[in-house]
Amino acid sequence: MSTYKTSESRPPDQTAGDAVQVPLNQVAFREAMSRIATAVHILTTDGAGGRAGATVSAVCSVTDTPPTVLVCVNRSSRIHGAIRENGVFCVNTLASGQEALSNAFAGRGNLEMDARFELDSWIPMLSGSPALNTARVSVDCQVDSISDVGTHSIIIGQVNDVRFAGEEGSLVYVRRGYHGLPG
């Protein structure tokens, strides 16, 4: 196996079957994480702390008894404070073709929060958090616990309600780009 110099901005491209071992640093870690395909979600909340939304990829189930999920959110983001104050959130999993919505909630285009929500239609879930009408699934949660790790918080939520919409393909993100998977 070969290594690359830590001064390089990213690991070199490799041919099929040619493994490259690299020293662990922030660049190598980010490159490694970019190679893990993940579903794209818009995390939303509403309540006394205000309505907010953000594109996230770090979402997974924890257990089905009781139904519980976790999300990872940057502590410096607007939605982080809103979720802390509201105590609720909704995970809206995007369908193929919703790249523009994902980009808007990721902050690209510098749209104000209200303008982001105007890009599509939303309905309140049991908790009051907005559910995207065109999401593959919306998972409504009550915050159970929040743990800080580095720059992010791991937020665990007990699921109050779920909503399914359509059978479109899934939107995934891998190698720094969007891709659609069949339904």
C-alpha positions in Angstrom: 0.0 0.0 0.0 1.1 3.5 -0.6 0.6 6.8 1.4 0.2 10.4 0.4 1.8 13.4 1.9 -0.1 15.1 4.6 0.4 18.4 2.8 -1.8 17.2 -0.1 -5.3 18.6 0.1 -6.9 15.2 -0.5 -5.9 11.6 -1.1 -5.0 10.8 -4.7 -7.5 9.2 -7.0 -7.0 5.5 -7.3 -7.7 2.8 -9.9 -10.1 -0.1 -9.2 -8.6 -2.4 -6.6 -5.7 -0.1 -5.8 -6.0 0.5 -2.1 -4.3 3.6 -0.7 -3.4 3.9 3.0 -3.2 7.5 4.2 -2.2 9.1 7.5 -5.2 10.1 9.6 -5.8 13.8 9.6 -8.9 16.0 9.0 -8.5 15.9 5.2 -8.3 12.1 5.1 -11.2 11.7 7.5 -13.4 14.0 5.4 -12.5 12.1 2.3 -13.2 8.8 4.0 -16.7 10.1 5.1 -17.4 11.4 1.6 -17.2 7.8 0.3 -20.0 6.6 2.6 -23.3 7.0 0.8 -26.0 8.5 3.0 -29.6 9.5 2.6 -30.3 13.3 2.5 -32.8 14.7 5.1 -34.2 18.1 6.0 -34.4 18.3 9.8 -37.1 20.7 11.0 -38.4 22.1 14.3 -41.1 24.6 15.4 -42.2 26.0 18.7 -41.2 28.7 21.2 -37.6 28.6 19.9 -38.8 29.3 16.3 -39.2 27.5 13.1 -36.0 26.2 11.6 -34.7 23.7 9.1 -31.4 22.3 7.9 -30.1 19.7 5.6 -28.5 16.8 7.5 -27.1 13.4 6.6 -26.2 12.0 10.0 -29.5 10.2 10.9 -30.1 6.7 12.0 -32.4 4.5 14.0 -31.4 3.6 17.5 -34.1 1.1 18.6 -37.7 0.1 17.7 -38.7 -0.4 21.4 -39.4 2.4 22.0 -39.0 3.8 18.4 -36.0 6.1 18.7 -33.7 7.9 16.2 -30.6 10.0 16.5 -29.4 13.0 14.5 -26.1 14.8 14.6 -26.3 18.6 14.4 -23.6 21.3 14.5 -23.8 23.2 17.7 -23.2 26.5 15.9 -26.2 26.1 13.6 -29.5 27.9 14.0 -31.5 24.7 14.2 -29.4 23.4 17.1 -30.6 26.2 19.4 -34.2 25.9 18.1 -34.3 22.1 18.8 -32.9 22.6 22.3 -35.6 25.2 23.1 -38.5 23.5 21.2 -37.7 20.0 22.4 -39.0 18.5 19.2 -37.8 17.8 15.6 -38.9 16.1 12.4 -36.6 14.2 10.0 -37.8 14.6 6.4 -36.1 12.1 4.0 -35.8 13.6 0.5 -36.7 11.9 -2.7 -34.7 11.9 -6.0 -35.0 15.2 -7.7 -35.1 17.3 -4.5 -31.5 18.5 -4.8 -32.5 22.2 -4.9 -34.5 21.9 -1.7 -31.5 20.2 0.0 -29.2 22.9 -1.2 -31.5 25.7 0.1 -31.7 24.2 3.5 -27.9 23.6 3.5 -27.6 27.4 3.2 -26.7 27.6 -0.5 -28.3 30.7 -2.1 -28.4 32.5 1.3 -32.2 32.4 1.5 -33.8 33.5 4.7 -35.4 30.6 6.7 -39.0 31.7 5.8 -38.0 31.7 2.1 -36.6 28.2 2.4 -39.9 26.9 3.7 -41.7 28.6 0.9 -40.0 26.4 -1.7 -42.3 23.5 -1.0 -45.4 22.7 1.1 -45.3 21.6 4.7 -47.8 20.4 7.3 -47.3 20.3 11.1 -46.7 16.9 12.6 -48.0 15.9 16.1 -45.1 17.8 17.7 -45.8 20.9 15.6 -42.6 20.3 13.6 -43.0 20.8 9.8 -43.3 17.7 7.6 -42.4 18.1 4.0 -45.4 17.0 1.9 -43.2 15.4 -0.7 -40.7 13.7 1.6 -40.3 9.9 1.3 -40.9 9.7 5.0 -41.2 12.2 7.8 -40.3 11.0 11.4 -41.6 13.2 14.2 -39.7 13.2 17.5 -39.6 14.4 21.0 -36.1 15.1 22.2 -35.0 12.5 24.7 -31.3 13.4 25.2 -28.5 15.6 23.8 -24.8 14.7 24.1 -22.0 17.0 22.8 -19.2 15.5 20.8 -16.6 17.9 19.3 -18.4 20.5 17.2 -21.7 18.6 17.1 -24.5 17.3 19.3 -26.0 13.9 19.1 -29.7 14.4 19.6 -31.8 11.3 20.4 -35.5 11.6 19.9 -38.4 9.3 20.7 -40.6 8.9 17.7 -44.2 10.3 18.1 -45.5 9.8 14.6 -44.4 8.9 11.0 -45.8 10.0 7.7 -45.2 8.4 4.3 -45.5 10.1 0.9 -45.0 8.5 -2.5 -42.8 5.9 -3.8 -40.2 8.1 -5.6 -36.5 7.1 -5.5 -34.3 8.2 -2.7 -31.8 11.1 -2.8 -28.4 10.1 -1.6 -25.1 12.0 -1.2 -21.7 10.3 -1.9 -18.4 11.6 -3.2 -19.6 15.2 -2.7 -22.5 14.8 -5.1 -26.2 13.9 -5.2 -27.4 10.7 -6.7 -30.9 9.2 -7.1 -31.7 5.6 -6.2 -34.8 3.8 -7.5 -37.8 3.6 -5.2 
